[in-house]
Amino acid sequence: MIPVCRLEDLPAGESVRVDTTPPIAVFNAEGEIYAIDDTCSHQDASLSEGWLEGCLVECPLHAASFDLRTGQPTCLPARRAVRTHRVSVDDGTIHVHLAAEEGSAA
C-alpha cells in the first residue's frame, strides 16, 4: 500500500504521478479515485499528463484513450490494456494497492 496524497490535494479532473516501478497515475474522475499504470501501452508516454474526460484518459502522445475503471483501450493506436490498481482513502489520504502486491494483474 502506497500513500499518494491527501484527498483534498487531488481536485476533480486532476491527476498525480506516483514514482514507483512502474510509475502509477492516480486520477480524480468526477469524485471517484482511480489508479492505473502511468505508461501508455502504445508508446512511452505519461498518462498522468493526458486529458481526462469522465472515466477516460487520453494519452498526450497519440490520443489513445483508456478506461480508468478497466484499463482497457477505447480506441487506436493502443491495443493493450494498462494495469489498474485498487485505491483506498484512509483518514483523508489516498493509498494505492499495487496489483502485484495483491497477486493479480488487472
N, C-alpha and C positions, 0 to 999 in steps of 0.2 A: 504494500500500500504506500503510495507516494503522495505527500501533501503537495498541492498545486498552488493555491492562493485562497484568500478569503472570498466567499461568495459575492460580497458587495464590491469586490475589486474586479469582477468579470461581468460587466453590464450586458444586457441582452444585445445580441448582434455582434458580439466581440469574441475573440479567441486569444489563447495564450499557448505558447510552445513550451513544452517541458523537455529539457535536455537530458533525456535518458537514452539508452541504447536498445532499440531505435528510438528516435525522438517521438513524442506524443503531442498531438494537438487537442486542446480542450476548448469546446465551444459552448457558449450560452445561446441556444437557439430558442428565442421566444420564451425564456424562462426555464427551459429544460437543458440540463448539462449533459454533454456527450464527449467522449474521448475516442479518438482514432489514431492510428499510426500517422505521423505528420508527413511522410514522404509519399507523393503521388506514385501509384503503381505503374504509370505510363512512363514517367521520366522523373529525374531527381529534382523535384520542386516541393517547397514547403506549403502544405495545405493550410496551415495556420495563417498564411499570408493571402489566402484565397478570399473569394466573395461568398458570403453566407446569405442564403435565401431560404427561409423556413428551415427544414431539416436537411437541406442540401448545401454542400460546399463546392464551389467551382475552383479548380486548380488555376493558379495565376499564370501558368506557363502555356498550356494548350487548351484550356477551357474544358477539360474533362470534369465531370461532376460526380460526386459521391454522396450517397445517402448516409447521414450520420448515425442512423439507427442500426443499419446493417453493414455498412462499409462497402456495399455494392456500387459499382459504377452505374450511372444512369445514362451515359452517352459516351460515344467515342471521343478521343482516341483510347481512353483507358478500357481495358478488358478484364483486368483482375481486381478483385476487391482488396481493400485495405483492412487490417485487423481493427476490430472495435474492442474497447476496454470498458469494464464496469466502472461506474463512478458513484461515489457516495459523498454526502455532505454531513460532516460531523462537527458539532459545535461551531457552525458557520464556516468551516474550512472544507474546500473541495479536495477530495482524495481520488486518485486513480488506482485501480487494482489491475495491474498488468495481466493480460490474457495468459502469458507464460506462467505467472505465479499460480494461476488457477488451474493449470494443466489443460487449457483449452486454447484453440486458435480460432477465433471467430471469423 
